[in-house]
């Protein structure tokens, strides 16, 4: 994790979905190899709950994630993160109780907070006060760093395109 002051990113599923659309695996093998190398080197963290959100192949994304899991490169959240996720949701309601959507978002924020990681998500802040809290909203109040633009992440993993 980020113990030595090194910047480490934690990616939301929407980033992986977007990357698989922007940089198709079949056409950008060098990017996906660089991404895997950065995962191996600890420059970013891939959580089990994020991998579990990827249900469809998206030009090989599910297969790529499954390969990372087989290589032991997926971090597993534990009860500490789950419990903190519940606390976060109790204070800043993120989960849609009727659909249970955004459950993983609470774990993502809890994990980033515990390990001092930077969240990389394409999610926008909520627009109206009566809406559910979004990742950027909760990161802000909990002082968890977050980015929305890929450039900083690309530079951190050494991808030059």
N, C-alpha and C positions, 0 to 999 in steps of 0.2 A: 504494500500500500504506500501511501505517501508519508513515510516517516522521516525521510532524509531531506524533506523540503522540496523534493522533486515533484513536478506537476504531473498528476495522473488524472485521467479522464474516466468518467463513467457514462456510457452511452445509453440513451433512451432508445426504445425499440423504433421510434419514428425516425431516428437518425439512420439506423441500419436499413430501414425500408427505403428511405430517401437515397442513401448511398447505392443501394442495389438498383435504383432507377437511374440515378445520375451517372454512375460508373458501372455499367453492366459487367457482371463477372465474365461473361463470354468475350467481352471486348477490352477489358481493363484488368487482365490478370496481374499485372505489376502492382496495381493499387491493392488488390486483395492480398497479395503476398506481403506487401509492406504492412498492411493492417494486421495480418497474422503475426508478423515479426514484432510489431509494436505490442501486441497482446502478450506474446512470449516474453518480451523485455519489460513488461509491467508498466508501459506508458499509458495503457488504458485497461479498464476492467470490464469484463462481460459477465453479467449476472445470470444465474439459472432462470430467474423469473422473467428476465427479458427474452432469453432464448425460447422459453415456453410460450411467449406471446406470438412467436413467428410460426404461423400455422401453414402458410402456403409457400411455395418454392421461390417466387420472386427472382427468377433468373439464377437460381442456385443458392439463394441466401439461406434457406432452411438446411440444405445439405452442408453448406459451409459452416454454419453454426453447429450442426451435429458433429462435424469433423473436429471442431474446436473442443467440443465436449469430450469426444473420445480421446483427445490429446491431454485432457485434464486441465484445460485452460479456462474453464468456467468457474467463477466464484459462486459459492452457495450461500444464500442468506440463512441466518440462523434465527432462533427464537428472540434473541436480543433485537435484531433488526425488525422482526415481525411485531414485537411488542412496541417498539418505538414507532413503527408505522401506524399502529392503532392510536398511540398517543397523539401523533401528528394529525391524524384524521379527526380525532375527538376535538382538537383545538382549531384546526383549519380544515373544514370538511372538503376533502378531495374526491371521495368515493361516492358515486351515484348509487344510492342504496337500492334503487329499483332494478338496476341492471348489473350492479357490482363492477361497473367500469371504473378504471383508474386505481384499482387496488394496488397494482404493481407500482404506481407512481409514489405511493407512500413508502414502499420498501426502498425504492430507488433513492429517494431523498434521505431516508434513515441511514442507508448504507453510506451514502456520500458524506453525510454529517459525521458518522462514526469514524470514517477512515480519512477524512479531510481530502476528499476527491472533488474534482470539478465536474459538474453535471453538464453534459452536452445534450441538449434537447431542442427540437424545433418547435416545441409547444409555445404558444403565445400566452401572455398573462390574461387573466379574466378581464372581460370588458365592463361588466356590471357588478356591483357590490352583492347582488343577490345570487350570482352564479357561484358554482363550486370553485374552490381555490384550484389553481393550476400549478404545475411544477415551478414556473418562474416566481409566482407569488410566495410560495412556501420557502423556496430557496432564499428569497430576499429577507423574509422575516427571521429565518434561522441562520442567516449569514453563511449560507453555503454558496460558494462561487458557482456560477453557471454561465455557459456561452450558448449562443444560438447559431452563430455563423461558423461554417466549417474551416475557414482559413487558419485560425489559431490551432485547431486540432490537426489539420494537415501538416502544418509546420512542425508541430510537436512530435508527430510520428515520422517525420522526415520524408513525407511525400511531396515531390516537386511537380508531379504531373508530367 
